[in-house]
Amino acid sequence: MLNNALFAAGSAQELVIHPWLILPFVLLLLSIALIPLINSKWWEKYYWLVSVGLGAFVLCYYLFIFKAPVKMLHVAHEYISFIVLIGSLFVVSGGIHISTKGQAKPLINCIFLFAGSILANLVGTTGASMLMIRPWIRMNRRRITGFHIVFFIFIVSNIAGALTPIGDPPLFLGFLRGVPFWWILEHCWTGWLIAVLLVLAIFYVIDLLNYRKAMRNIKEVPNDEDEKISVTGLPNLFFLLMILCAVFIENPLFLRESLMVLAAVGSYLTTSRQVHERNDFTFGPIKEVAWLFAGIFLTMTPALAYLGTHAASFGIDSPIKFFWCTGALSGFLDNAPTYLTFLATAMGLYDMDVGSKQEVLAFVGEHGHHLIAISLGAVFFGAMTYIGNGPNFMVKSIADRAGIHMPTFFGYLLKYSIPILIPVFLLITILFFSPWAIF
């Protein structure tokens, strides 16, 4: 992290943020949400230009109008820390290949998804999704349908990552802002476990019906040997451990990021070409994430500052409101900046600055229930649409290339996420944030 003097200088600067400065942030998020649906080919070609253009506008405004280069250095370092973690996990997970064969039964599928929900907190939802989606398709190849992929997105790509800052980008941003690493696990594990088990139970019922239907149409019944799993690329576990250890390093400057880059380079150079080919590994997905988040980090800066100073006027002042408001935006926009937006809003209610690590730590201690609501809302609701979290579209793309019939954007929303996830989230609300809460 930057040294304390630099952080203090960046957060203490008094800047008057006009609401129109939030427009680039809104335009970028709307672009991410809508343009791929309107003209996907255009977006694939020019998305980086949209992101860079909007981000450059905010950067120039801060540099030449506000004359606040220190603030931009703060944003740049936070972006580098974020993208290096995501990128290194992506590369290392791409060096591990899980091979499966045969016809997975519903119970085996549930165990596999639950294992993925644990793994996601060690390698991130992106890493776990890229590592497990291909074996997930292979082990269900005789009866694979769209709902198998949808529930994989629900659990492994989203809900699973609510236990550690490594699990999902919003929580890592919170960690960078000063939320203690193990605080999430200590305070969110019950909500995580209930949500995972509820969604798994629903999946088991649907998958059991699918399995019985498939068995009636398959003449040769698979034997138990078909459900064995083998793993290659295990030396990459050393590089994974290297990344996990590096997360805890704060000083000297950029040592943490340097170790992560070293782990990624070591993994890539020592992994055999056959493993990368079996995983269909390319740098395309992480390249897209890097370009988009460069714009997001820049354009969300004035939005966060504005919310931090106008929080009281928004009327969002309870854990229930924070859970559902954070979730509502996380389902359709990007959940990482949404998390920071509502963290800034919550801290603004108590005249605290999200740019100060000391004040973030004080907020965690005094108003932790707000942070639980924001954290679970940002992570859980990312599963509501294909655009709610980074891995969602990557998983869908792999499924499309495998010839699996996937629901459309609105089919996903109306057939799966609303009828399945909303009741689960309502129960989470009652158990954790309502007047009748028992946790």
C-alpha positions, 0 to 999 in steps of 0.5 A: 500500500502507499505510505501513510503520508500519501494516504493522508494527503489523498484523503484530506484534500477538500474537493467540491464534487459537482453531480455532473462529474458522476456522469462518466461513471454512470455512462461506463457502467451503462455501456458495460450493461447495455452495449453488449446486448445491442451490438456485441461485435462493436463492443468487443472491438471498441470496449477498451476505447470507451473505458479509456476515454471516459476514464481519461476525462476524469483523470484530466479533470483531477489533474488540471482542474482540481490539481490533485495528482496525489489522489490519482496516485492513490487510485492508480496504486489501488487499481494496480493492486486489484488487477495484479491479484485478479490477473495472477490468480487467473494465470495460476488457475489456468495452469491447473487442469481437472479432468473428469469422465462419466456421468455425474450423479446429483449428489456428486454434482452438489459435492463438486459445487460445494468444493467450488464454493470453498475453492473460490475463497482461495483463488477467487470466483474468477479463478475457481470458475475458470478452473472448474467450468470445463470439468463441470461440463465434461462430467455432465456431458451426457445430460448437460443443460443450461440450468447446470451452467446457471447454477454454476454461475450462481454458486461458484462464480458469485455466492461462493466468494463471500468469505475472504477478500480473495473470494470476490473483487468487492471484498478485496477492494474493502480489504485495500480500504482497511477492512481486516482480512479475516473480518469477512470470514468471522462475520459472514460465514453463516450467511454464506453457508445458508445461501450456498446450502439453500441454492444447492438444495434447489439445484439438487431437486432440479438435477435429480429430475434431470438425472432420472429423465436422462437415465430413461433415455440412456441405454448404457448405465454409467458405472461408478468408475466414471466419476473419478477426478484427476488433476494435473498441474499441481506444482502450481499450488506452490504459486497459489500459496505464494500469492496468498502469502503476498496478500498479507504484505503491505510494505515496502511499496509494491513488494506484494504486487511484485511477488504476485507477478513473479508467481504468475510468470513462474506458473506460466513458464513452468506449466506445460503447453498441453495443460494450457491447451486443455484449459483453452487458456488465453489472456483475452478475459483478463485483458478485458477486465484490465481495460474495463476496470482502468476506466471504472477505477477512474470514473468512480472516484468522483462518485465515491467522493460525492456519495461520501459527502451527501450520504444523509440525503439518500435515505439509505440508513439501515442494513436492510436498505444497504443489502438490497440497494447494494444488491440491486445495483450489483445485479445489473452493474459491476459489483466492485464499484457498487460495493465501494459506493455504498461503503462510502454512503454508509460511512458518510452517515457517520461523517467518516471518510472511505479514503482513510484506512483508520476511519474504515477500521473504526467503522468496521468496529462500530457499524459492522452490521452495515458492512455485512449487509453491503458485503453480502449484497455485493457478492450474492446479487452478482449472480442475478444477471450475466453482467453482475460479476466478471466470471459470469460472461466468461462462463457463459462464453465457454458454455456457448462454445461447447454447444450448450443452449444457454438462456438469453439475458432476460431468460436467465433473469426471469426463468432462473435468478428471480424465482430462485435467488430472490426468495433465498435473499429474502430469507437472508434478509429475515434471518440477518437484517430484519427486526426478527433476525436471529444472527 
